[in-house]
């Protein structure tokens, strides 16, 4: 029976079904052990207001990893863009202008990262470690380590649209997360750039011989990641009502965890955006579930680590032969 299911369903579908089952199983477990919290709306409102910040970053990172690259700079990009948002909004009173400035700052940082990787030839993990430290240091110097209050901006129309509460209870950023996921899914699966991203991640040398502009694909994903981090920085400031110099600290491991739990291969060549969304939900639910169950919060990291290892190991078992991915390159070239 198991063999017939494996033959009938492609590896990606099996992976997503397994991940959905894991999510539902964890949800059921936490509902039983922490019913008072998990059966009440306030906990879900809290998750829907905070998890989208991780979700935006994880969706962008999914495309970066699918291209066979890494970006460790996004926490600092988020902080610098948030600083630009805060200064612009405070001095002009225009929240919408602050959002644009934040996105432009993010795009600029991402473009620098992409240029170092695609055209200078610096490995992405090294390039983005360096820029991560540089931009974090720069924003500390510029801000003198001081936070900026943004409480007076809460009543603006832009705030209501991007980080307000629909119907008085549903955080708007959760809806924007879904919009972004759909847009990136169309880009990755229905646009030539998506083909270039995936094939660059699978076999860059072969992709280049088949006419794919590999440097442009690498530049594109890093630039896009920067823009998404800039947007997340602005949303984070609006949600919290302030900007602080350490904004983004602690995001990196959770964002990477969501991407890899979601089924995106660490070796590149595939990006599972649906899986990334479920991965973010699992990451957030684990912490809330552990605390609501009465366990020490120190269990959180241990459980996160266990889930990552189990998920990635399961994907390795369920995935098909790597030769099938090479054949996709050839079939794409013949279209």
C-alpha positions in Angstrom: 0.0 0.0 0.0 2.8 2.4 1.0 4.7 1.7 -2.2 1.6 2.4 -4.4 1.1 5.7 -2.6 4.8 6.6 -3.2 4.4 5.8 -6.9 1.1 7.6 -7.3 2.1 10.9 -5.6 5.1 13.0 -6.5 7.6 13.7 -3.8 6.6 17.3 -3.4 3.0 16.4 -2.7 4.0 13.7 -0.2 6.1 16.2 1.6 3.4 18.8 1.8 0.8 16.2 3.0 3.3 15.0 5.7 3.9 18.6 6.8 0.2 19.4 7.0 -0.3 16.2 9.0 2.5 17.3 11.4 0.9 20.7 11.9 -2.5 19.3 12.6 -1.1 16.7 15.0 0.8 19.4 16.9 -2.3 21.6 17.0 -4.4 18.7 18.4 -1.7 17.9 21.0 -1.5 21.5 22.2 -5.3 21.9 22.3 -5.4 18.9 24.7 -2.5 20.0 26.9 -3.2 23.7 26.9 -6.9 23.9 26.1 -7.5 27.2 28.0 -5.1 29.1 25.7 -5.5 27.2 22.4 -9.3 27.4 22.5 -9.4 31.2 23.0 -9.1 33.8 20.3 -6.5 36.1 22.0 -3.7 33.6 21.5 -4.4 33.3 17.8 -4.7 37.1 17.4 -1.3 37.4 19.1 0.2 34.8 16.7 -1.4 36.4 13.6 0.1 39.8 14.6 3.6 38.6 15.3 4.2 35.6 13.0 3.7 37.5 9.7 7.0 39.4 10.4 8.8 36.1 10.4 6.6 34.9 7.5 7.5 37.8 5.2 11.2 37.0 5.7 10.8 33.3 5.4 8.9 33.6 2.1 11.7 35.8 0.7 14.4 33.5 2.0 12.6 30.5 0.4 13.4 32.0 -3.0 17.0 32.7 -2.0 17.6 29.1 -0.8 15.8 27.8 -3.9 18.4 29.6 -6.0 21.1 27.8 -4.1 22.1 30.9 -2.1 22.0 32.0 1.6 21.2 35.3 3.1 22.3 36.0 6.7 21.9 39.8 6.3 18.2 40.1 6.5 18.0 40.8 10.3 20.2 43.8 9.9 18.4 44.9 6.7 15.2 44.8 8.6 16.7 47.0 11.3 18.2 49.6 8.9 15.0 49.8 6.9 13.0 50.1 10.1 15.2 53.0 11.1 14.6 54.7 7.8 10.9 54.2 8.2 10.9 55.6 11.7 12.9 58.7 10.8 10.8 59.4 7.7 7.5 58.9 9.5 8.5 61.0 12.5 9.9 64.0 10.5 7.3 64.1 7.7 4.3 62.6 9.4 3.7 60.5 6.3 3.6 56.8 7.2 3.2 55.8 3.6 6.4 57.6 2.7 8.2 55.8 5.5 7.1 52.5 4.1 8.4 53.4 0.6 11.7 54.5 2.1 12.0 51.3 4.1 11.4 49.2 1.0 13.9 51.2 -1.0 16.6 50.8 1.7 15.9 47.1 1.7 16.2 46.9 -2.0 19.5 48.8 -2.0 21.0 46.5 0.7 19.8 43.4 -1.2 21.2 44.8 -4.4 24.6 45.2 -2.8 24.5 41.7 -1.5 23.5 40.3 -4.9 26.2 42.2 -6.6 28.9 40.8 -4.3 27.6 37.3 -4.9 26.7 37.4 -8.6 29.4 39.6 -10.0 32.2 39.8 -7.5 32.0 36.1 -6.8 31.9 36.1 -3.0 30.1 33.1 -1.7 26.7 34.3 -0.4 27.1 33.0 3.1 30.4 34.9 3.5 29.1 38.1 1.8 25.9 38.3 3.9 27.7 37.5 7.1 29.9 40.5 6.4 27.1 42.8 5.4 25.1 41.6 8.4 27.7 42.9 10.8 28.4 46.1 8.8 24.7 47.2 8.7 24.1 46.3 12.3 27.1 48.4 13.3 26.0 51.2 11.1 22.5 51.4 12.5 23.8 51.3 16.0 26.1 54.3 15.2 23.4 56.3 13.5 20.9 55.8 16.2 23.4 56.0 19.1 21.7 52.9 20.4 18.5 54.8 21.2 15.0 53.6 20.4 12.4 55.8 18.5 8.8 56.0 19.6 6.1 55.8 17.0 2.9 55.6 19.1 1.5 58.8 17.5 1.4 57.2 14.1 -1.1 54.5 15.0 -4.2 56.3 13.6 -2.9 56.9 10.1 -4.7 55.3 7.1 -1.5 53.5 6.1 -1.1 52.0 9.5 -4.7 50.8 9.4 -4.3 49.1 6.0 -0.9 47.5 6.8 -1.0 46.7 10.5 -4.5 47.6 11.8 -7.2 45.2 12.8 -9.8 44.2 10.2 -13.2 44.1 12.0 -11.4 45.1 15.2 -9.9 41.6 15.7 -8.0 40.3 12.6 -4.4 41.7 12.1 -4.0 43.1 8.6 -0.4 41.8 8.3 -1.7 38.3 8.3 -3.7 39.1 5.2 -0.7 40.8 3.6 1.3 37.6 4.3 -1.2 35.6 2.3 -1.0 38.2 -0.6 2.8 38.0 -0.6 2.7 34.2 -0.6 0.4 34.1 -3.6 2.5 36.7 -5.5 5.7 34.8 -4.9 4.1 31.5 -5.8 3.1 33.0 -9.1 6.6 34.3 -9.6 8.2 31.0 -8.7 5.9 28.7 -10.6 4.3 30.8 -13.4 7.1 33.2 -14.5 10.4 32.7 -16.4 12.3 34.2 -13.4 10.9 31.3 -11.3 12.4 28.8 -13.7 15.7 30.6 -13.6 15.7 30.6 -9.8 15.0 26.9 -9.5 17.3 25.8 -12.2 20.1 28.0 -10.9 19.7 26.3 -7.6 19.7 22.8 -9.0 22.7 23.0 -11.4 24.1 26.5 -12.1 26.6 25.3 -14.6 24.1 23.3 -16.7 21.5 26.2 -16.3 24.1 28.6 -17.7 24.8 26.4 -20.7 21.0 26.2 -21.4 20.8 30.0 -21.7 19.7 31.0 -18.2 21.3 34.2 -16.9 22.6 32.8 -13.6 24.1 36.0 -12.3 20.9 37.9 -12.9 18.9 35.3 -11.1 21.2 35.5 -8.1 21.1 39.3 -8.1 17.3 39.2 -8.4 16.7 36.9 -5.4 19.0 38.9 -3.1 17.5 42.2 -4.2 14.0 40.8 -3.7 14.9 39.5 -0.2 16.2 42.9 0.7 13.0 44.6 -0.4 10.9 42.1 1.6 13.0 42.6 4.7 12.5 46.4 4.3 8.7 45.9 4.1 8.9 43.7 7.2 10.9 46.3 9.1 8.2 48.9 8.4 5.4 46.5 9.5 7.3 45.6 12.6 7.6 49.2 13.6 3.9 49.9 13.0 2.9 46.8 15.0 5.1 47.5 18.0 4.7 51.3 17.9 8.4 51.9 18.1 11.8 51.2 16.5 14.7 49.8 18.5 18.3 49.3 17.5 18.2 45.5 18.0 15.2 45.0 15.8 15.5 41.7 14.0 17.8 40.1 16.5 16.7 36.5 17.2 14.8 36.3 13.8 17.5 34.4 11.9 17.3 30.9 13.3 13.5 30.9 13.4 13.2 32.1 9.8 15.6 29.5 8.6 13.8 26.8 10.7 10.5 27.7 9.0 12.0 27.5 5.5 13.6 24.1 6.1 10.7 22.6 8.0 8.6 23.7 5.1 10.5 21.4 2.7 12.7 23.8 0.8 15.9 21.9 0.0 19.1 23.3 1.7 20.9 22.3 -1.6 18.6 24.6 -3.7 16.5 23.8 -6.7 13.1 23.8 -5.0 11.0 26.3 -3.1 7.9 25.3 -1.1 6.1 28.4 -0.3 3.0 26.6 1.1 5.4 24.6 3.2 7.1 27.8 4.5 3.8 29.2 5.7 3.0 25.9 7.5 6.6 26.0 8.9 6.1 29.5 10.3 2.8 28.3 11.9 4.6 25.3 13.4 7.5 27.4 14.8 5.1 29.9 16.4 2.8 27.2 17.7 5.6 25.3 19.4 6.6 28.2 21.6 3.0 29.1 22.5 2.1 25.4 23.0 5.0 24.7 25.3 4.2 27.7 27.5 0.5 27.1 27.6 1.1 23.5 28.6 2.9 24.7 31.7 6.4 23.6 30.6 9.5 25.8 30.9 10.2 28.0 28.0 13.6 26.5 27.9 12.1 23.5 26.1 11.3 25.7 23.1 14.7 25.5 21.4 15.1 21.8 22.0 11.7 21.1 20.4 12.4 23.4 17.5 15.7 21.5 16.9 14.0 18.2 17.1 11.3 19.2 14.6 13.8 20.5 12.1 15.9 17.3 12.2 12.8 15.1 11.9 11.3 17.2 9.1 14.5 17.4 7.0 15.2 13.7 7.5 11.7 12.8 6.4 12.0 14.9 3.3 15.2 13.2 2.5 13.5 9.8 2.7 10.4 10.9 0.8 12.1 12.8 -2.0 12.7 11.2 -5.4 16.0 10.7 -7.2 18.1 13.8 -7.9 18.5 12.7 -11.5 14.8 13.6 -12.0 15.7 17.2 -11.3 18.4 17.2 -14.0 15.9 15.8 -16.5 13.6 18.8 -15.7 16.3 21.1 -16.9 16.5 19.3 -20.2 12.7 19.2 -20.7 12.5 22.9 -19.9 15.1 23.7 -22.5 13.1 21.7 -25.1 9.9 23.7 -24.5 
